[in-house]
Amino acid sequence: MTTSIQLLQWEAPRQIKAMITNRHGGFSQSPFDSLNLGLHVGDDPATVQKNRDALKAVLPNEPIWLNQVHGTQVIDVGALKESKDDGMAVPSADASVTTAPGQVLAIMTADCLPVLLASRDGKVVGAAHAGWRGLAAGVIEQTVALMRVKQSNHAQTDTETQSEILAYLGPAIGPHAFEVGSDVRDIFMAHNPASAACFEQLQEKGKYLADIYGLACLRLNALGIEHIEGGGECTLQNPDYFSYRRDQQTGRMGSFIWIDAA
């Protein structure tokens, strides 16, 4: 992979658009080279803004950037836009949802899992930042819950059923590289014993390899979400991606989803 932008080709409605960047095609210098989108990692802010500005050629609007804190707070972008002042700080949240065409949801990652969500009818989209902490705490569940509230608000009749939700799992640290302690395994096992299949015990006592893609799929399946695409990358092993675990000081990639206004 050498290009900087990947428009997703997935089984979503035609009006749903999604895009994921890698580390190439920007202006940042090492160790943030080159398309770093994170303002919080120590890169020159003016250069990061230049990188973000470069995305405007392929996005319908400025993305809704979040101050991601590894939690479960979900932003209703429509409500946020209605009350937002020009000087308002970037909201602290780890997920966002919208029904408004043209509003671009954004998640930044460098090993954590970006989860992009869309309803089968194309009326609502969501994006979640699912590191292991947020995933364990329920960020996917909270995002889907708000999406379903928005679906209900858009229902034409009391008998209209909710549209199926589709999921795409963006680039994250892979199952052969994500080493965790037994405490992480215990948290997931307490929620769902089937999580055992997503942990491979290592020779070192109390250490495991974790499959964050598999753990996310369990959460999605429990919500009735069966159509899941993506989930085949490893940010740590692929030098085309930013990886915090590999490099410590590094940039952030972006995953974006929106409803096409056209």
Stockholm file with secondary structure:
# STOCKHOLM 1.0

chainA/1-262         MTTSIQLLQWEAPRQIKAMITNRHGGFSQSPFDSLNLGLHVGDDPATVQKNRDALKAVLPNEPIWLNQVHGTQVIDVGALKESKDDGMAVPSADASVTTAPGQVLAIMTADCLPVLLASRDGKVVGAAHAGWRGLAAGVIEQTVALMRVKQSNHAQTDTETQSEILAYLGPAIGPHAFEVGSDVRDIFMAHNPASAACFEQLQEKGKYLADIYGLACLRLNALGIEHIEGGGECTLQNPDYFSYRRDQQTGRMGSFIWIDAA
#=GR chainA/1-262 SS CCCSEEECCCSSCTTEEEEEECSCSSCCCTTSCSCCCCSSSSSCHHHHHHHHHHHTTTSSSCCBCCBCCSSCCEEEHHHHHHHCCTTCCCCBCSEEEECSTTCCEEEEESSSEEEEEEETTSSCEEEEEECHHHHHHTHHHHHHHHHHHHHHHTCSSTTCCCCCEEEEECSCCCTTTCEEEHHHHHHHHHHCGGGGGGEEECSSTTEEEECHHHHHHHHHHHTTCCCEEECCCCTTTCTTSCCHHHHSSCCCEEEEEEECCC
#=GC SS_cons         CCCSEEECCCSSCTTEEEEEECSCSSCCCTTSCSCCCCSSSSSCHHHHHHHHHHHTTTSSSCCBCCBCCSSCCEEEHHHHHHHCCTTCCCCBCSEEEECSTTCCEEEEESSSEEEEEEETTSSCEEEEEECHHHHHHTHHHHHHHHHHHHHHHTCSSTTCCCCCEEEEECSCCCTTTCEEEHHHHHHHHHHCGGGGGGEEECSSTTEEEECHHHHHHHHHHHTTCCCEEECCCCTTTCTTSCCHHHHSSCCCEEEEEEECCC
//
